[in-house]
Amino acid sequence: MSGYQSIEVRTSDKIQFVDITARVREMLRGGKCGSGLLLVYTPHTTAAVTINENADPAVPHDIGEFLRRLVPAQDYFRHGEGNSPAHVMSSLLGASETLVVSDGELVLGSWQAIFFCEFDGPRQRRVLLKFIPG
């Protein structure tokens, strides 16, 4: 995998967590990567990338609900587009994750998955993948 690869993600809700693990694995295998690090990054200011449990769909739902209550729309937000809570949520979770890759396979815990986190949907988004050999 030279340069970087891109994954397109279409979201359908205002706040949504999309499991992109299988698509990331597919791109790794297609790139014939060995061992190293994989940077998973989204170039959007109202989205994020996180790693968390994928076995129980209540987990990403609960995280989204917590963030919605933690950062409600408020009169003191000045941003004219009205999506300041989405910007704050993005900053709290972060735009990227770095993962270990061993012999072309992601090193994740039993219950872990990579989630694209939408905070200003529905939208068409991108996630960029950059493999760093090591």
Buried (B, 14 or more C-beta within 10 A) or exposed (E): BEEEBEBEBEBEEBBBBBBBBEBBBEBBEEBEBEEBEBBBBBEBBBBBBBBBBBEEEEBBEEBBEEBBEEBEEEEEBEEEEEBBBBBBBBEBBEBBBEBEBEEBEBEBEEEBBBBBBBBBBEBEBBBBBBBEEE
